[in-house]
Amino acid sequence: GSSITAKDGDGIDNSNNKFYIDQIRVYDNDSGIDSREYNSFSSISANNTGTITARITANADRSATAYIEVTGHYENGRTCNATDIGRESFLVEVGTGSTTTDSCSDFKLDVPSAKSILGQEEITVNIDNPTNKTGTIRLSGTNLSVSPYTIEIPANYSVTKRVQVELLEGTESFLVYNVSINGCNISSKTTKITSAITSFEVVDYPREKTIGLNDKISFTIKNNSGTSRDFKISMNVPENWNANEKSVVIPGNSDRTVSLSVEAGKKGTYSTLLLVESAGKTIEKEIELTVTEEKTKIKVSAETKTSALNELELVIIIDNPTGEGINGNLIIDLPENWELEGDTSISVEPETKKEFSIYLKTDGKDIEQEIPVSLELDNGQKIDSKAEFTQQGLRTAFALLAENVPAAIGLIIIIIIVVVLLVRK
């Protein structure tokens, strides 16, 4: 009798792992046909499709149902038997040439024979279906991401479709267009997909490195292509770190050593990620960085935020980058008849910048004298400073180092007091 090739629906692997086909079973329960596997893919990339082709032999014109079962495993080791995946059925219709209309030969599918792509690109497909039946085009390919992967073509209809294609692995593949119209035997078409980007490598990078608070990470990028390429280089670093980005051009068949500056946070061991991107493709390299130094400089500054007649608001800003919290009091030796309002105690958490407001009430008289200011911490540290006022306002500001600091703590504390006083008679 006559024979046809029936194509079942595309298999879809929605996992994040590649799926490998271990066994395919095509069968039927009809004595008038013989169903078996003819050709198939061996694996499916994550979120991709594949096509299974079955051969059906019949001894007479008839309609029958055939079935397909698949077993396989993911690259992470998980297995899937036929029960897990489920059985799919498809309709087999076998007939003589009388079921084929004359318009089948007029069906047109116009696709490019080859396409060189860079990342995800668009392929234009022109379709003309002059038959009286709806047609379906299924698109598939090894290591290809295709969207959409099915196109429905109504009867007596022409359309232009744009298909998004991306080559996931390797440098070339074939995009296959399988046409299905009941009563028509239409040959499939293919487009050869090649990668427009040539390979590049990241070599001589440190997988582990001990760094200071401000350091550099150096590595080499090798351009294996025959033409110059633009490369964008960056690093994913922990919160409160900083790493600069760079863009470089590397000639073909050559390499270049690149360094990125890294400003680290508190000491410890951290996982970072080096990213090198060119023409839509990115290479990622993990680098473990160990910071052995600790930030120890506490910065204290004061500025006038608002000022009114006989009143002054000082905003004290304390930046504590150390790994320990600090507590203490701000002491201001006020001139006679001046008053201080507000809480002078301070408490700043580790790796935190915090503001404190202190209000000073003046007597409204002209002054020309120094006002001692001290910051005393509970751990014994004392910072002395002074602010000098004149009729024109603040004349100078001082930044003094901490006195009587225990050697074990070794903290450098800078206090800058900036005060503007409006004196009115």
C-alpha positions as CSV (number, residue, x, y, z in Angstrom):
1,G,0.0,0.0,0.0
2,S,1.0,3.7,0.1
3,S,3.0,5.2,2.8
4,I,3.3,8.7,4.3
5,T,5.5,10.4,6.9
6,A,3.5,11.9,9.8
7,K,5.2,14.5,12.0
8,D,4.1,14.8,15.6
9,G,4.0,18.0,17.6
10,D,7.3,19.5,18.6
11,G,8.8,18.4,21.9
12,I,9.4,21.3,24.3
13,D,11.9,21.2,27.2
14,N,11.0,24.0,29.6
15,S,13.6,23.2,32.1
16,N,16.9,25.0,32.7
17,N,18.9,21.9,31.7
18,K,19.6,20.2,28.4
19,F,17.4,17.2,27.8
20,Y,18.7,14.0,26.2
21,I,16.5,11.5,24.3
22,D,17.1,7.9,25.5
23,Q,14.2,6.2,23.7
24,I,11.3,7.0,21.3
25,R,8.4,4.6,20.8
26,V,5.9,5.2,17.9
27,Y,3.0,2.7,17.7
28,D,-0.7,2.2,16.9
29,N,-3.5,-0.1,17.7
30,D,-4.8,-0.4,14.2
31,S,-4.1,-3.6,12.1
32,G,-4.3,-1.6,8.9
33,I,-1.2,0.6,9.5
34,D,2.3,0.1,10.8
35,S,3.8,3.0,12.8
36,R,7.4,3.4,13.8
37,E,10.1,6.0,14.5
38,Y,11.9,7.3,11.4
39,N,14.1,10.1,12.5
40,S,14.5,12.4,15.5
41,F,16.7,14.8,17.4
42,S,19.1,13.3,20.1
43,S,18.8,16.2,22.6
44,I,17.0,19.5,23.2
45,S,18.6,22.6,24.7
46,A,16.9,24.4,27.6
47,N,13.7,26.2,26.5
48,N,14.1,24.9,22.9
49,T,12.2,22.6,20.6
50,G,12.9,19.4,18.6
51,T,11.0,17.4,15.9
52,I,10.3,13.7,15.8
53,T,9.5,12.1,12.4
54,A,7.5,8.9,12.3
55,R,7.0,6.6,9.3
56,I,3.5,5.1,8.8
57,T,2.9,2.3,6.3
58,A,-0.8,1.5,5.5
59,N,-2.4,-1.3,3.4
60,A,-5.4,0.8,2.3
61,D,-6.9,4.2,2.4
62,R,-8.0,4.9,5.9
63,S,-7.8,7.2,9.0
64,A,-6.2,5.9,12.1
65,T,-4.6,7.1,15.4
66,A,-1.0,6.6,16.2
67,Y,0.9,7.3,19.5
68,I,4.3,8.4,20.5
69,E,6.2,8.1,23.9
70,V,9.5,9.5,24.9
71,T,11.9,8.7,27.7
72,G,15.1,10.6,28.5
73,H,17.2,12.5,31.1
74,Y,18.3,16.0,31.9
75,E,22.0,16.9,32.0
76,N,21.7,17.3,35.8
77,G,20.9,13.6,36.1
78,R,17.2,13.7,36.6
79,T,15.4,11.0,34.5
80,C,11.9,11.1,32.9
81,N,10.1,8.0,31.8
82,A,7.2,7.8,29.4
83,T,4.7,8.1,32.3
84,D,6.3,11.3,33.5
85,I,6.3,12.9,30.1
86,G,2.9,11.4,28.9
87,R,1.7,9.9,25.7
88,E,0.8,12.0,22.7
89,S,-1.5,10.9,19.9
90,F,-1.7,12.1,16.3
91,L,-4.1,11.5,13.4
92,V,-2.9,9.5,10.4
93,E,-4.9,9.9,7.2
94,V,-3.9,7.7,4.2
95,G,-5.4,8.2,0.8
96,T,-4.8,8.0,-2.9
97,G,-3.8,10.9,-5.1
98,S,-7.4,11.9,-5.4
99,T,-7.3,13.6,-2.0
100,T,-4.6,15.9,-3.1
101,T,-5.9,19.1,-4.7
102,D,-4.2,20.7,-7.6
103,S,-3.5,23.8,-5.5
104,C,-1.1,21.9,-3.3
105,S,1.7,22.4,-5.8
106,D,1.0,26.1,-5.8
107,F,1.7,26.4,-2.1
108,K,4.8,28.7,-1.7
109,L,7.2,29.0,1.2
110,D,9.9,31.5,0.6
111,V,12.8,31.4,3.2
112,P,16.5,32.5,3.0
113,S,18.8,29.6,2.3
114,A,21.4,31.0,4.8
115,K,21.5,33.6,7.5
116,S,24.4,34.9,9.5
117,I,23.2,36.2,12.9
118,L,24.7,38.2,15.8
119,G,22.8,37.4,19.0
120,Q,19.1,37.3,18.3
121,E,18.0,38.3,14.8
122,E,15.0,38.3,12.6
123,I,14.3,36.0,9.6
124,T,11.6,37.0,7.1
125,V,9.3,34.2,5.9
126,N,6.9,34.7,3.0
127,I,4.0,32.2,2.8
128,D,1.2,31.8,0.1
129,N,-1.4,29.2,0.8
130,P,-3.8,28.9,-2.2
131,T,-5.5,25.7,-0.9
132,N,-8.9,25.4,0.8
133,K,-7.3,24.1,4.0
134,T,-5.5,25.7,6.9
135,G,-1.8,24.9,7.0
136,T,0.7,24.7,9.8
137,I,4.4,25.4,9.6
138,R,6.6,24.1,12.5
139,L,10.1,25.5,12.9
140,S,12.8,23.7,14.8
141,G,16.6,23.4,14.9
142,T,19.3,22.0,17.1
143,N,20.7,24.6,19.6
144,L,18.4,27.2,18.2
145,S,15.9,29.5,20.1
146,V,13.0,30.1,17.7
147,S,10.0,32.3,18.2
148,P,7.3,31.6,17.1
149,Y,8.0,27.9,16.5
150,T,4.6,27.3,14.9
151,I,2.8,29.4,12.2
152,E,-0.8,28.8,11.3
153,I,-1.8,29.8,7.7
154,P,-5.5,30.1,6.9
155,A,-6.9,28.8,3.6
156,N,-6.5,31.0,0.6
157,Y,-4.2,33.4,2.5
158,S,-0.8,35.0,2.0
159,V,1.3,36.4,4.8
160,T,4.8,37.6,5.7
161,K,6.1,36.5,9.1
162,R,9.1,37.6,11.0
163,V,10.8,34.9,13.1
164,Q,13.2,35.6,15.9
165,V,16.2,33.2,15.9
166,E,19.2,32.9,18.2
167,L,22.0,30.4,18.0
168,L,22.5,29.1,21.6
169,E,25.6,26.9,21.1
170,G,28.2,26.3,18.5
171,T,28.8,28.3,15.3
172,E,26.2,26.9,12.9
173,S,22.9,25.0,12.8
174,F,19.9,24.5,10.5
175,L,16.4,26.0,10.9
176,V,13.9,23.5,9.5
177,Y,10.4,24.5,8.3
178,N,8.0,21.5,8.2
179,V,4.7,22.2,6.4
180,S,1.6,20.3,7.2
181,I,-1.7,20.6,5.2
182,N,-4.2,17.8,5.1
183,G,-4.2,16.1,1.8
184,C,-0.9,17.8,0.6
185,N,2.6,16.5,0.6
186,I,4.8,19.6,0.7
187,S,8.6,19.3,1.1
188,S,10.2,21.0,4.1
189,K,12.7,23.8,3.7
190,T,15.8,24.8,5.7
191,T,17.9,27.9,6.5
192,K,21.5,27.5,7.4
193,I,22.2,29.6,10.5
194,T,25.8,30.6,11.2
195,S,27.2,32.8,13.9
196,A,28.5,36.2,12.9
197,I,30.5,36.5,16.1
198,T,33.8,34.7,16.4
199,S,35.1,33.3,19.6
200,F,37.0,35.1,22.4
201,E,38.4,34.0,25.7
202,V,39.2,35.4,29.1
203,V,42.6,34.0,30.2
204,D,45.1,34.6,33.0
205,Y,42.5,35.9,35.4
206,P,42.8,35.3,39.2
207,R,40.4,32.7,40.5
208,E,41.3,33.8,44.0
209,K,43.0,37.0,45.1
210,T,43.8,38.8,48.3
211,I,43.2,42.6,48.0
212,G,43.4,45.8,50.0
213,L,40.7,48.4,50.4
214,N,41.7,49.9,47.0
215,D,43.2,47.4,44.5
216,K,43.2,46.3,40.9
217,I,42.1,43.1,39.2
218,S,44.0,42.2,36.1
219,F,43.2,39.6,33.4
220,T,43.8,39.0,29.7
221,I,41.2,39.0,26.9
222,K,42.1,37.0,23.8
223,N,40.3,37.8,20.5
224,N,40.5,34.7,18.3
225,S,38.8,36.3,15.3
226,G,40.4,37.8,12.3
227,T,38.8,41.2,12.9
228,S,38.8,43.9,15.7
229,R,36.2,43.6,18.3
230,D,34.7,45.9,20.9
231,F,34.6,44.6,24.5
232,K,32.7,45.9,27.5
233,I,34.2,44.8,30.8
234,S,32.6,45.1,34.3
235,M,32.4,43.3,37.6
236,N,29.5,42.4,39.9
237,V,30.7,43.2,43.4
238,P,29.1,43.1,46.9
239,E,26.9,46.0,48.2
240,N,28.9,49.1,49.3
241,W,31.8,48.1,47.0
242,N,32.8,50.0,43.8
243,A,34.3,48.6,40.6
244,N,34.9,50.7,37.4
245,E,33.8,49.6,33.9
246,K,35.9,49.7,30.8
247,S,35.4,49.5,27.0
248,V,38.3,48.3,24.9
249,V,39.0,47.4,21.3
250,I,41.2,44.4,20.6
251,P,42.5,43.7,17.1
252,G,41.9,40.3,15.5
253,N,44.1,37.4,16.5
254,S,45.6,39.2,19.5
255,D,45.1,39.7,23.2
256,R,45.2,42.5,25.7
257,T,45.7,42.7,29.5
258,V,43.0,44.8,31.2
259,S,42.8,46.0,34.8
260,L,39.7,47.1,36.8
261,S,39.9,49.2,40.0
262,V,38.1,47.8,43.0
263,E,37.2,49.7,46.2
264,A,36.3,47.0,48.7
265,G,34.2,47.1,51.9
266,K,34.9,45.5,55.2
267,K,37.3,42.6,55.5
268,G,36.2,39.1,54.7
269,T,36.0,36.7,51.7
270,Y,33.6,37.5,48.9
271,S,32.4,36.0,45.6
272,T,32.5,38.4,42.6
273,L,31.8,38.0,38.9
274,L,33.9,39.3,36.0
275,L,31.8,40.1,32.9
276,V,33.3,40.4,29.4
277,E,30.7,41.2,26.7
278,S,31.1,41.5,22.9
279,A,28.4,41.6,20.2
280,G,25.7,40.3,22.5
281,K,27.7,37.4,23.9
282,T,29.0,37.5,27.5
283,I,31.7,35.4,29.2
284,E,31.4,35.2,33.0
285,K,34.3,34.3,35.4
286,E,34.0,33.9,39.1
287,I,36.7,35.5,41.2
288,E,36.9,35.0,45.0
289,L,38.3,38.1,46.7
290,T,39.6,38.2,50.2
291,V,39.9,41.6,52.0
292,T,42.4,41.7,54.8
293,E,42.3,45.4,55.7
294,E,39.6,47.2,57.7
295,K,38.4,50.8,57.2
296,T,39.4,52.7,60.4
297,K,38.9,56.4,59.7
298,I,35.9,58.0,61.4
299,K,34.9,61.3,59.8
300,V,33.0,63.9,61.8
301,S,31.9,67.2,60.2
302,A,29.5,70.0,61.2
303,E,27.7,72.5,59.1
304,T,25.2,75.3,59.5
305,K,21.9,74.1,58.2
306,T,19.6,77.0,59.2
307,S,20.3,80.3,61.0
308,A,17.9,82.8,62.5
309,L,18.2,85.8,64.8
310,N,20.0,84.7,68.0
311,E,19.7,81.0,67.0
312,L,22.0,78.6,65.2
313,E,21.4,75.0,64.1
314,L,24.5,72.8,63.7
315,V,24.1,69.6,61.8
316,I,26.8,67.1,62.9
317,I,27.5,64.4,60.3
318,I,29.4,61.3,61.6
319,D,30.6,58.7,59.1
320,N,31.6,55.5,60.8
321,P,33.0,53.0,58.2
322,T,34.4,50.6,60.8
323,G,33.0,47.3,61.7
324,E,32.0,48.5,65.3
325,G,29.4,50.9,66.5
326,I,30.5,54.1,68.3
327,N,28.8,56.0,71.2
328,G,29.7,59.2,72.9
329,N,28.8,62.9,73.5
330,L,29.5,66.1,71.8
331,I,30.6,68.9,74.2
332,I,30.6,72.6,73.3
333,D,32.0,75.2,75.7
334,L,29.6,78.0,75.1
335,P,30.2,81.7,75.7
336,E,28.5,83.4,78.6
337,N,24.7,83.8,78.1
338,W,24.6,81.2,75.3
339,E,22.4,78.2,75.6
340,L,22.5,74.8,74.1
341,E,19.3,72.9,73.1
342,G,19.0,69.3,72.0
343,D,20.5,65.9,72.8
344,T,24.3,65.9,72.5
345,S,24.7,62.1,72.8
346,I,25.6,60.2,69.7
347,S,25.3,56.6,68.6
348,V,26.4,55.4,65.2
349,E,26.1,51.8,63.9
350,P,28.9,50.1,62.0
351,E,29.4,51.2,58.4
352,T,26.8,53.9,58.8
353,K,26.7,57.7,58.2
354,K,24.4,59.6,60.6
355,E,23.3,63.2,61.2
356,F,22.7,64.9,64.6
357,S,21.3,68.4,65.1
358,I,22.3,70.8,67.9
359,Y,20.7,74.2,68.5
360,L,22.6,77.2,70.0
361,K,20.9,80.3,71.3
362,T,23.1,83.4,71.3
363,D,22.8,86.6,73.2
364,G,22.8,88.6,70.0
365,K,26.0,90.5,70.8
366,D,29.1,90.8,68.7
367,I,31.7,88.2,69.7
368,E,35.3,87.6,68.8
369,Q,36.5,84.5,70.6
370,E,37.2,80.8,70.2
371,I,34.6,78.2,71.2
372,P,36.1,74.9,72.3
373,V,34.4,71.8,70.9
374,S,35.0,68.2,72.0
375,L,33.8,64.8,70.9
376,E,34.1,62.2,73.6
377,L,33.5,58.6,72.8
378,D,32.6,55.9,75.4
379,N,35.7,53.9,74.4
380,G,38.0,56.6,75.8
381,Q,38.7,58.5,72.6
382,K,38.6,62.3,72.8
383,I,38.6,64.7,69.9
384,D,39.3,68.4,70.7
385,S,38.7,71.2,68.3
386,K,37.7,74.8,68.3
387,A,35.7,77.3,66.3
388,E,36.6,81.0,66.2
389,F,33.7,83.5,65.7
390,T,34.0,87.2,64.7
391,Q,31.6,89.9,63.7
392,Q,31.9,88.7,60.2
393,G,31.0,85.1,61.2
394,L,33.2,82.1,61.2
395,R,36.9,83.0,60.6
396,T,38.5,79.5,60.6
397,A,37.7,75.9,60.9
398,F,40.0,73.3,62.3
399,A,40.5,69.6,61.6
400,L,42.4,67.9,64.5
401,L,43.4,64.4,65.0
402,A,42.2,62.3,68.0
403,E,44.1,62.6,71.2
404,N,44.6,59.9,73.8
405,V,43.5,57.2,71.4
406,P,44.3,53.7,72.7
407,A,46.9,52.0,70.5
408,A,44.8,48.9,70.2
409,I,42.0,50.8,68.5
410,G,44.2,52.8,66.2
411,L,41.3,54.9,64.9
412,I,41.9,58.2,63.1
413,I,39.0,60.6,63.8
414,I,38.7,63.9,61.9
415,I,36.2,66.5,63.1
416,I,35.4,69.6,61.0
417,I,33.2,72.2,62.5
418,V,31.7,74.7,60.1
419,V,29.6,77.3,61.8
420,V,28.1,80.5,60.4
421,L,26.7,83.0,62.9
422,L,24.5,85.9,62.0
423,V,25.0,88.7,64.6
424,R,22.5,91.4,64.7
425,K,22.2,94.3,67.0
